[in-house]
Amino acid sequence: MATNHIFRDRSEFNSVFNKHYEELCRYAFKFIRDTAICEDIVQELFFQLWVNRRKTNVKQGIRGYLYTSVKNRCIDHIRKTSRFDFEIYEERVADQIETIDTDIDTTEIVTKVREAIENLPDKCKTIFCFSKDLRMSHNEIADELGISKKTIENQITIAIKKIREHLKKDGVISITVICAIIDAFK
């Protein structure tokens, strides 16, 4: 299959940008859930494509190329930031702990969970955040990362085990509370 330079001129670039920009931002939002960051990712992609227009060759259709590029940039962003939405998680923990009728400070628990997640190995942390923060299914994560569903299941199991161990380590939190915390991830 012959390769083609991505844009012949500014007019062609503008046409591709105008046609795909909004849909690429919506696609990025499936991964990032922050409109400003999604827009930055898509704009940076188009900027790099324009700067490197004479070096960039497309072996597939432009739409597939753009979607693949956005997906990869989103995954890179998540890996670099390893973000986890602790505000949402704190609400889930509070709800779970209320069912136990305990006087535990949820802020302290979320801090301990945050420490545990930050200490996870990179691959494990990325998969865990995709699953629990972005609410992606195991199949979706496997497809996006190009790894098996079994690997996803194993990494999530490892993450939960390490979080549980981190919480047990201090001995301050009972096993009942730990189970409630882990349930908040479901």
C-alpha positions as CSV (number, residue, x, y, z in Angstrom):
1,M,0.0,0.0,0.0
2,A,1.4,3.4,-0.9
3,T,2.0,6.0,1.8
4,N,0.8,9.5,1.4
5,H,1.9,12.7,3.2
6,I,-0.8,13.6,5.6
7,F,-1.6,17.1,4.2
8,R,-0.7,18.7,0.9
9,D,-1.5,22.3,2.0
10,R,-3.1,24.5,4.7
11,S,-6.5,24.2,3.1
12,E,-6.5,20.4,3.4
13,F,-5.2,20.6,7.0
14,N,-8.1,23.0,7.9
15,S,-10.6,20.8,6.2
16,V,-9.4,17.7,8.2
17,F,-9.2,19.8,11.4
18,N,-12.7,21.2,11.0
19,K,-14.2,17.8,10.1
20,H,-12.6,15.8,13.0
21,Y,-11.8,18.1,15.9
22,E,-15.0,17.9,17.9
23,E,-15.5,14.1,17.4
24,L,-11.9,13.5,18.5
25,C,-12.4,15.6,21.6
26,R,-15.5,13.5,22.4
27,Y,-13.5,10.3,21.8
28,A,-10.7,11.5,24.1
29,F,-13.3,12.3,26.8
30,K,-14.1,8.6,27.0
31,F,-10.6,8.2,28.5
32,I,-9.8,11.4,30.2
33,R,-13.2,12.9,31.4
34,D,-11.7,16.4,31.5
35,T,-12.8,18.6,28.6
36,A,-9.8,21.0,28.8
37,I,-7.3,18.2,28.8
38,C,-9.1,16.4,25.9
39,E,-9.0,19.6,23.9
40,D,-5.3,20.0,24.7
41,I,-4.6,16.5,23.5
42,V,-6.4,16.9,20.2
43,Q,-4.9,20.3,19.6
44,E,-1.4,19.1,20.3
45,L,-2.0,16.2,17.9
46,F,-3.0,18.6,15.1
47,F,-0.2,20.9,15.9
48,Q,2.3,18.1,15.7
49,L,0.8,16.8,12.5
50,W,1.1,20.3,10.9
51,V,4.7,20.8,12.1
52,N,5.6,17.3,10.8
53,R,3.3,17.2,7.8
54,R,6.2,16.5,5.3
55,K,7.5,13.7,7.5
56,T,4.3,12.1,8.6
57,N,3.0,9.3,6.3
58,V,-0.4,7.7,6.6
59,K,-0.7,4.0,5.7
60,Q,-4.4,3.8,6.7
61,G,-7.2,6.3,6.3
62,I,-6.9,9.7,8.0
63,R,-9.8,9.1,10.4
64,G,-8.3,5.8,11.7
65,Y,-4.9,7.4,12.0
66,L,-6.4,10.3,14.0
67,Y,-8.4,8.1,16.3
68,T,-5.4,5.8,17.0
69,S,-3.2,8.8,17.7
70,V,-5.8,10.3,20.1
71,K,-6.2,7.0,21.9
72,N,-2.5,6.6,22.3
73,R,-2.0,10.2,23.6
74,C,-4.8,9.6,26.1
75,I,-3.3,6.4,27.4
76,D,0.1,8.2,27.6
77,H,-1.5,11.0,29.5
78,I,-3.2,8.6,32.0
79,R,0.1,6.7,32.4
80,K,2.0,10.0,33.1
81,T,-0.5,11.4,35.5
82,S,-1.8,8.1,36.9
83,R,-4.8,10.1,38.0
84,F,-7.5,8.6,40.1
85,D,-10.6,10.6,41.0
86,F,-10.4,10.5,44.8
87,E,-13.3,12.9,45.3
88,I,-15.7,10.4,43.8
89,Y,-14.0,7.6,45.6
90,E,-14.2,9.4,49.0
91,E,-18.0,9.7,48.5
92,R,-18.2,5.9,47.8
93,V,-16.1,5.1,50.9
94,A,-18.3,7.4,53.1
95,D,-21.4,5.6,51.8
96,Q,-19.8,2.2,52.5
97,I,-18.6,3.1,55.9
98,E,-21.9,4.5,57.0
99,T,-23.4,1.0,56.5
100,I,-20.9,-0.3,59.1
101,D,-21.7,2.4,61.7
102,T,-18.2,3.4,62.6
103,D,-16.4,6.6,63.7
104,I,-13.6,6.3,61.1
105,D,-12.5,9.5,59.3
106,T,-13.1,8.9,55.6
107,T,-10.5,11.5,54.7
108,E,-7.8,9.5,56.6
109,I,-8.9,6.3,54.8
110,V,-8.9,8.0,51.4
111,T,-5.3,9.3,52.2
112,K,-4.2,5.8,52.9
113,V,-5.8,4.4,49.8
114,R,-4.2,7.3,47.7
115,E,-0.8,6.3,49.1
116,A,-1.5,2.6,48.2
117,I,-2.5,3.5,44.7
118,E,0.4,5.8,44.1
119,N,2.8,3.0,45.2
120,L,1.3,0.5,42.7
121,P,3.6,-0.5,39.8
122,D,2.9,1.6,36.7
123,K,1.1,-1.0,34.6
124,C,-1.0,-2.1,37.6
125,K,-1.9,1.5,38.5
126,T,-2.9,2.3,34.9
127,I,-5.1,-0.7,34.6
128,F,-6.6,-0.1,38.0
129,C,-7.4,3.5,37.1
130,F,-9.0,2.5,33.8
131,S,-11.2,0.0,35.6
132,K,-12.1,1.8,38.8
133,D,-11.9,5.5,37.8
134,L,-12.9,5.4,34.2
135,R,-15.3,2.5,34.8
136,M,-14.0,0.7,31.7
137,S,-14.8,-3.0,31.4
138,H,-12.0,-5.6,31.4
139,N,-12.6,-6.2,27.7
140,E,-12.4,-2.5,26.9
141,I,-9.1,-2.1,28.8
142,A,-7.7,-5.2,27.1
143,D,-8.6,-3.8,23.7
144,E,-7.2,-0.3,24.4
145,L,-3.9,-1.6,25.9
146,G,-3.5,-4.5,23.5
147,I,-3.2,-7.1,26.3
148,S,-5.3,-10.1,27.4
149,K,-8.4,-9.9,29.5
150,K,-6.7,-12.3,31.9
151,T,-3.8,-9.9,32.4
152,I,-6.3,-7.2,33.2
153,E,-8.0,-9.4,35.8
154,N,-4.7,-10.3,37.3
155,Q,-3.5,-6.7,37.6
156,I,-6.7,-5.6,39.2
157,T,-6.5,-8.4,41.7
158,I,-2.9,-7.5,42.5
159,A,-3.9,-3.8,42.9
160,I,-6.7,-4.6,45.4
161,K,-4.5,-7.0,47.3
162,K,-1.7,-4.4,47.6
163,I,-4.3,-1.7,48.7
164,R,-5.7,-4.2,51.3
165,E,-2.1,-4.9,52.5
166,H,-1.3,-1.2,52.8
167,L,-4.5,-0.6,54.8
168,K,-3.8,-3.6,57.1
169,K,-0.2,-2.6,57.6
170,D,-1.1,0.2,60.1
171,G,-3.5,-2.1,62.0
172,V,-5.8,0.9,62.6
173,I,-8.5,-0.2,60.2
174,S,-10.5,-3.4,60.9
175,I,-11.1,-6.1,58.2
176,T,-14.8,-5.1,58.1
177,V,-13.8,-1.5,57.1
178,I,-11.2,-2.8,54.6
179,C,-13.9,-4.9,52.9
180,A,-16.2,-1.9,52.8
181,I,-13.4,0.2,51.3
182,I,-12.7,-2.4,48.6
183,D,-16.4,-2.7,47.9
184,A,-16.4,1.1,47.1
185,F,-14.2,0.2,44.1
186,K,-16.9,-2.0,42.6
